[in-house]
Amino acid sequence: MDSVERVREHFTESLVTKQQAMETISEAIAAGGQLMSECLLNDGKILSCGNGGSAADSQHFSSELLNRFEMERPGLPAMALTTDSSTLTSISNDYAYEEIFSKQVRALGKSGDVLLGISTSGNSENVIRAIKAAHERSMRVVALTGRDGGSMAGMFQPGDVEIRVPATRTARIQEVHLVVIHCLCDLIDTTLLGDAQ
């Protein structure tokens, strides 16, 4: 297979995965957007976390809320738990890497807040522990997963929302997660500000 054909295969697989996701997770995305909007309308905040590409996605999401997405508006309270290297390394050093998000959730989260937990496999132990900590703090959870949902699939409580991408390849799951993040940002903006477009 030549390079151009290989590139075309990536695009085709991405398009097919997104089409399948649109059919299966649109309702869950809408529910997640509603949950996050209610949180923000009630003076809550959204904490987000993930590893690797999912860490980048959590930062992308929080920056869209803190700054702006597509509408001019005041900043919204959101924080990625992946960005403070001193906190991350001290928790890893003094306790364990698996605790880097859960300790922050326990310190920063409160009832009414939302945790956005991102894991393509659903098996990231530090995200799993963050979800447990969020439940301890009476927070609700929106989770972006893939494959079969992994260990996270059995953790959700009433009021939580799992948005599980129907794919097994990490790159394709991450590509859909990005679309989901943009959908959530749009739903938050239009719920808080109305559809100005």
N, C-alpha and C positions, 0 to 999 in steps of 0.2 A: 504494500500500500504506500503510495507516495504521500508527501507531507500535506499537500492540499486536500487530498481525500481524507486524511486523518483529521484535519481541522474540521472538514464538513461533517464528519461523523460526530464530533463533539457537539457541534451546533444542533444536529438532528436529534441526538440523544437528549440534549438539554431541552429542546422544544417539546419532545414527547413527554418528558418527565414533568414539565410545567403544565402541559395540557392535562395529564393525569391528576396532578395535584389540584388544579383548578376544580376538577370534577369532585374530588374527595375531601378537600380541606377548606373550601370557601366558607362553610358555616362555622367551622372552628375559628377561622381567622376573624370573622365578624364578631363572634362571641368574645374572643380575646381583645379586640378593639373596644368593645362595649365595657368589658371589665376594667381595662386600663383607663378609659374615659371617665368612668364612675369614680375610680380611685383619685384621679386628678381633680375632678369636680368637687370631691370631698376633702380637698387639701392633703391628699396623700402624695406619695412619691413612688417612682418605679426604680428598683435596683435591678441590675442585669449582670449576668456572668456567663462565662464559657471559657474554653481552652483553645489556643491556636486560632484557626480561622473563626471559631465561634466567639473567641475573645474579641477579635476585630469586629464581629457582628454586634456584640453587646455594646462596644464603644460607638459604633456607627449609629445604633439606635439611640443611645443616650445623647449623642451630639445633635441628632435631628430634633430631639425634644428641647434640649437646653438652648440651642440656637434657633433654628427654624427648619421646617421641611419645605413646603412649597408656598405656604401662606405667611404673610407678615403677622406676627403675634408676639406677645411676651414669652420669655423662656419658660419652659415647664420643668418641674423638679424631677430629674432623672440622674442616676449615677451608675456608671460602670464600675464594678468591683474589681476590675482587671488592671487598673492603671497606676496604682500607687506602689511603686517598686519597693519602697521601704516597708510598707505594711505587708506586702506579699512575701518578701524575703524574711522578715522577722517572724511571721507566723510559720512559714515553712521551716525555719531554723529552730524555733522554740517549741513547736508542736509538730505539725506534719503538713505536707503540701495539701493533703485532703481537707484540711481545715481552713484554707485561705479565704474561701467565700463565706463559710458558715459563721466564722467569728465576726466577720464584717456585718453579716445579716443580723446577728444577735445584738451588735452594738448600734447599728444604724436603723434597723427596721422597726416598724411599729404596726399595731393593728390598723388595718385599712390600707396599708401599702401593698404593692404588688412586686413580686420577684419574677423577672424574665430570665428563665434558665435555658441555656442553649447547649445541646449536645447531639451531634449527628447520630451517635449510636444509642443514646439514652443510658449509657453506662459510665459516664464520667463521675467518679466517686466524689470529687469536690463539689460538683453541681448537685449530686444526690444529697449530700450533707447540707448544702445551702437550702434545698427544698425542705428538708426536715427542720432546719432552723427557722425558715419562714413560717412553717406550720406552728411551731412553738410560739412564734410571735403573733399568731392570728393574722398572718398575711395570706393573701391568695397568690396563686402561681399561674403564670402562663409559661408553658414549656414548648420549645421548638425542638423536635426530635426527628428521627428517621428510622429506617429499617423496621424492626418490630417494636420499637419504643424502649427496648432494653429494660434494665432494672427500674427505670423511672416510670414505666407504664403502670405499675401497680401501686404507685405512691400517691396518686392524686386524690384530693378530697373534694366533696361537693363545692362547687363554685370555682374550682380550678379549671384551666383549659389546656389540653394538650393539642398541639398542632403538629401532627406526625406526617412527614413527607413520605409518600409511597414510592420509595426508591431505596436501593442498597449501596449505591456508589457515593462515596463521601462528597466528591466534587459536585455531583448533581444535587445532593441534599443541600449543600451549602448555597448553591445557586438559587434554589427555591426559597431557602431561608431569607436570602436578601430580598426577594420579591415580597415575602411575608412581612418583613420588617417595614418595607415601604407601604404596604397595605395598612399595617397597624398605625403608622404615622399619619397616613391620610385619613383613616377612620377617626383617630383622635382629633385631628384638626377640624374635620367637618362636624364632628359631634360637639366640640367646644365652640366653634366659630360659625358653623353653618357652611353650606356649599356655596362658596363665593365664585366658583368657576363657571 
